[in-house]
Amino acid sequence: MATLKLENVNKIYPNGVQAVYDFNLEVKDKEFIVFVGPSGCGKSTTLRMIAGLEDITYGNLYIDGKLVNDVLPKDRDIEMVFQNYALFPHLDVYENLAFSLKIHKNKIPVLGKDGQPVLVVDRERIRSLKSEIKMLQEELGLEEAKEAELSKLIQKKKAEIVELKHHPSSPKTRQKKMSKLEIDERVRNVAQILGLTPYLKSRPAELSGGQRQRVALGRAIVRNAKVFLMDEPLSNLDAKLRIQMRSEIIRLHRELGATTIYVTHDQTEAMTMADRIVIMKDGRVQQIGTPEEVFSNPANVFVASFVGSPAMNLFSVKCQEGKLHFPGGASLSLSPVQAGKLRAYDGKNIIFGIRPEDMVIQKENGRSYREALSLILEQKELLGHDVLLYGKVSDAPTIIKAKAFLCRDLTDCISFYCDEEKMYFFDETTKERIL
């Protein structure tokens, strides 16, 4: 498949609004990357820049090590699955799947009389080098300290252009349409993978939402493109169907080994599907990591509160003499290790975070707990084996996730304990993680 690299990618619209700031990411071959964040955070804009549907204001995008900023969308060998399916209503499933294959032309090497490929000037590489030189020239005025280094790099790339013009190195190609037999073979193979064989003669209006989404996926994978881009493809489906299609997409990715970038605002989709997650807010990357990394080691308050369901409980507390003092008068002792690492914050306010499942109403063996705190219970929400307890700790809204059998005879004031190893601390000003 393919690798991708986004290097200091920015998007500024003509009205001056900046949608994406200094986006940096390297995507490995066959990796499943999920962009996640609230509406308006820049995730779909970034996806559209990768597809070539939006221009990159400045920064570089590489596919398989080749700069593609100025390459047309149709020449990037990328397929995209949209939120609204985008199927042709007058064509049946077979024709929808076959459409891109019918109009797509493969590049075939032209052979000389000696049977060897005919070589021509690599104009695509020259265009790419010229684009890189333009970027470097723009940087010259911004970074005076690197002026000599940048000038040297520009001269090197100019010399490479001269070399390419005088020594043809790119195989000459001609375009050839795919045969009807090959199209039929590919369409039927994809239909079988997606369970669409019985519906090949049906039109989109005769299909369910899940079946239409499978057709949209099939139209993307039938071309064997280098990269698959998916822009919130499940948002129009009901909850049960979303879970089913989520499993379907994961299975497809494992079977095809396709490099995939998937956009969603649903952190559950991100956590269950991704090899790595890119969490965004206000056009900026907040954290990149595996689902385990972003859940267990959030970089800042936003990531801590965004990842996890229910969200992490966050309290503004004063750190003083080895204790956390809550506004309402409650206090919680720190372990000697925690107190040592937070010594620089003694006498200052910090943000204390703990997840609902790490606040227990009955101590467990083998775990370390500090003294009990009290929750003023306001509401219970039964989730089968578990129950969510909503209330307040020193006037701060709080959620505890507990086992249902422990919550049958609760009073309005519940004592609970915080798991010492699952406590998080953030700087109140920068919102960055301290410990």
N, C-alpha and C positions, 0 to 999 in steps of 0.2 A: 504494500500500500504506500504510505507516505509519512514524512515528518513535516512539521510546521514550526516556524519560528516567527513570533511577533516581537519586534524590537522597538521600544519607545514609541509605540503607535498612539497617535492623538487624532481626535476628530473634533474640528471646530466648524460650525455651520456659518453660512454667510451673515447671519444676524448677530454673530459673536458668541453664541451659546456653545460652550465646550461640553461635549457629551462623553468623551473618553480622554483620560489623562495618562500618559506614559505607561501604556499597557505592555508588559513584558511577559512572554510565555514561550516555552519550548515544549512541543507536543511530540511524544515518541511515536514510532511506527506502531500501529494497531492499538493505540491507547484510546480509552473512552474518557473524554474530558467533559465536565458539566460546568457551564457558567450559571451561577445562581445569585439571586439578589432581588430586592423589591423592584416594583415597576419604576422605570425611569433611571435605572442605575447604569445603563450603557451596555448591557449584555447583548441585546439584539443588534444594536448598532455595531458592536465589535464583530459579531457573526456576519453581518452584511458586508463589512469591510473585507473580511476573509473571502467571502463569495465574490467580491468585486461589484456588489450592488451599491456600495457607498465608497466614495473616494477617501483615501487616507490623507489627512491634511499634512501631517509629517510623521516620520517613522518608517520602518521597513517591514515588509511581510515576505517571508521565504517559504516556498513549498519545495521539499526535497533539495534544500540548499540553494534554490534559484530564486532571485528577487522577482516578485510578480506584481509589484505596485501598479505597473502600467499594462499588465496583461489583461485582456478582455475576459469577462466572466466565462464565456464559452470555451476559452482556451486554457482555463485553470484546471480542468479535469476534476471538477467538484460537482456533487449533486446535493440538492437542498430539499428538505421536507418542511412544508409550511404548516402553520397552525390551521388553516382553513381547507386543507386537502388539495385544492387547486386542480381538481379532476375535470376532464372534458365531459359535460353532461350528455352530449349526443353520441359519445363513443362508448362501446362496451368495455369490460375490464381488460379483455385481450388487447384491444386497440389502444387503450390508455397505457398499458404496460409497454406496448411495442412502439408507441409514438416517437420517443426520443431516439430509439434505435434506427427508425426509418429515416430521420433527418440527420443523424450523426454520421460523419464520414471519418473513417480511420486513415491515419497517415501510413502509407506504404513506401519503403525505401526504393528509390530509382537505381537500377543496376546498370553499369556500363557494359561494353562489349566483352570485357574480361570477367564479368560476373561479380565485380566488386561494386560497393555503393559509390555513387557519384557524389563528390564532396563540393559544397558551396560555402560562401561566406556565412558565418553564423550571425545573421542580422538580429536574431532574438537576444543573443548574448550581448551584442553591441548595444542594443536598446537598454538592456538591464544595466550595463556598465555606465552608460550615460546618465541613467536615473540615479545610480549610486554617486556619481561625481556631482550631480546637482545637489544631492542631500549633503555631501561633504562640504561643498562650497557654501551652503547655507549655514553650516556649523562654524565655518571659519570666522565669521563675524561675531559669533556668540562665545567662543572659547579661545581667547587669545593665548592662553598658556599652552594649548595644543596646536597652535598655528603651524609650526614647523612639521610636526608629525602628520597633520592633516594634509598639508601641501605635498608632502612626500607620497602619501597614499593616493592623492589625486593624480600625480604624475605617473605613478605605477599603473593606475587604471587606464590612463590615456595611452600609455605604451602598450598595454594589452589590446586596446582597440586597434591601434596601428598594426599590431601583429596579426590580429584576426582578419583585418582587411586584406593583408598580403598573403595570408596562408589559409585557404579554405579548409575548414575542419568539420563542418556540419553536414551530415548526410542529406542529400536532396530527397524530398518526399513528394508523393502524389496522393491525392485523396481518393478513397474508394468506399462506396457505400456497402453496408453489410448485406449479405445475401438473404433472401426470404427464408431459406432453410435455417440459417444461423439465428435469425431473429426469432423464428418459431421455437427453436431449441432453447434459447435463453428465456423467452417468455414463459414457456411451460415449466422450465426448471424453477424459476422464481415463484410461479403460481403454486407449485408443489410445496416449496419451502414454507410459504405463507398460508397454506391451506385454502388457496383461492381457486383451485382447479374446477370445482363445481359451479363457480360463478363467472367463468370466463366470458360467457355470452350475455351476462347481465349488465345493465347500465347502472351508473352511480345511484340514481334515485331509487333503485330496487334493493339497495344494500343497507345494512345497518351502519351505525357510526363506526364501530370497530372494524367492519369489513372495508369501509371506505378508507380508513386510516391505513389498513394493510395494503390496499392498492397504492396509496401514496408512497408508502415505504418501498413497495415492489418496484414502482417506477424509478425510484432513486437507485436501488441496488442492481437493477437489471443491466445497467451500463458498466458495472465494475469500475466505478470512478475511484480516484486516489483517496478522496476525502468525502465523508458524508457530514452535512450540516443539518441540524434539526432545530427548528425554532418553535418551541412550545407545542410540539405535535399532539399532545394528549389533553390540552386544556379544554377542548370542546366536548370531551367524553365524560360520562357520569363516573362516580367514584369506583364502582365495581369494575367497569370496563377499563378504567385507567390502570388499575392494579394488574389486570390481565394483559394489557398492551405493554406495560412496563416489563413484565416477564418476557413477553414476545421480543421486544427490542434487545433485551440483554441476551436472549438465546441467539438472535440473529447476529449480534456482534461477535459472540463466541464462535459461531459457525463460519462467518465470513472473515473475521479478523480485520475488519475495516477500521481505519483511523476515523474517529467520530468526535464531533463537537456538538454538544446538546445544550440547549438553552431552556431554563425553566425558572419560575419564581417559587416553586414548591420544593422546600428543603428535604422533604421525604423522598421525592424522586431523585434528588441529587445524592443523598446518602445511600440509597439502595442500588443505584445504577453505576456510579462513577468509579473509575480507577483513581482519578484525582478531581478535586473540586476547586473552581476559581470563584471565590466569594467577592461580589462587587457591591459598592455603595457610592452613589453620587459620581459615577464615572471613574472611580478609582478601585484598584484591586486591594482588598483588605487582607486576604490570605489565600495561599495556594497550598493544597496538601491532600492526602488521602482522607476519606471520610473519618477514619479513626483519628488522624492527626488533628483535623479541625474540630472534632468533637471533644477530644481529650486535652488538647493544647491550644485553645483559642488565642489568637494574637491580640485581640482587643475586646472591648465591651460589646461592640456591634456583633462580632462573630459569635461571642458567647451567648448573646441573647437571640441571635437569628437561628443558630444550629441547635437542634434539640426540641423535642415536643413532649411535654410542655417546655416552655423556655426557661432558661436559668433564672433563678431568683437573684436579684441584685439589690444590695443595701448600701446606702451611704453611711459609713461609720467612722468614728474617730479611733485612731490607733494610738494607744498610750499605755506605757509600762507593761507590755506583754499582753494587753487585752484589747478587744474590739468593743467600743461603747456605742450602742444604738441610741438614736435620738430620744426614744421613749424611756430610757433608763436601764434597759437590759444590757448585759455585757457577756462576752464570750472570751474565754482564755485561749491564747495561742500556745502552740507547742514551743519548746525551746528553739527548735530549728526555725519555725516560722517567725518567732519573735526576733531572732538574730538577723534573718534576711530582711525584715521590715524595720530594722532599727533606724534607717535613714528617714522613715516616715513617722517616727514617734512624735506625737503631738499634732499630727496632721490628719485631715480627712482622706480616706481612701474608699474604694468601692469593693465590697466583699460579695463574692458570688458563690452560689452552691446550687446544684441541680435538684429538682424536686425528688428524684429517686434516691438522692444521697442524704436526705433528711429522714431519719427513721424514728418511729414511735416505740420501737422495741429493739434494744441493742442486740447485735449479732456477734457471735464468737469470732475471735481472730481479727476484729476491727478496732481501731482506736477512735474514741469519742471524747469530746470535751463535756463540760457541764450542760445540763438541759436548758433549752429555751422554751418559751410558751407561744403557742399560736391561738389567737382568738378565732374560733371557727365560725364561718359565715355560711358555707355551702358545701355539700358533698356531691360528687359526680361519680356514679358507679360505672366501671368499665369492665365488668366481668370479674376476673380474678383480682383486679386492682381497683383502687378508688382514689380520686383526686380530691384533696381537702383544700378548699379555698378559705383564706382568712387573712389575718394581719399579725405581723410581728413588729411591735413598737410602731404601729400606724403604717407600716410598709406592706403593700399587697404581697401575699406569699402563697405559693402552691406547694403542697406536699403530696408525693405519690406513694401510697402505702398498699399493703396487701389487704384485700377486702375483709378477710376473716379477723384481722386485728382491729377493725373499725366498726364493729357491730354496736358497741355500747359506749360511744364517745360522749364526753361532756363538751360544753362550749369552750373550755380552755384545755388545750392539749399540750402536754410536754413532749418535746422531741429532741433528738440529738443530731449533730452534724458530723458526718464522716470526716475525720481529720485529714485523710489523704485526698479528699475530693473537694477541698476548699480552694477558691481562686481569689486573687487580689489584683486590683487594677488601679492605676494612677487616676485620681479624680479629674485632673486637668487634661492630660493627654489621652485618657481612656485606654492606654496601652497596658498590656499585662505586666505585672510586677513579679508575681509568683504563682 
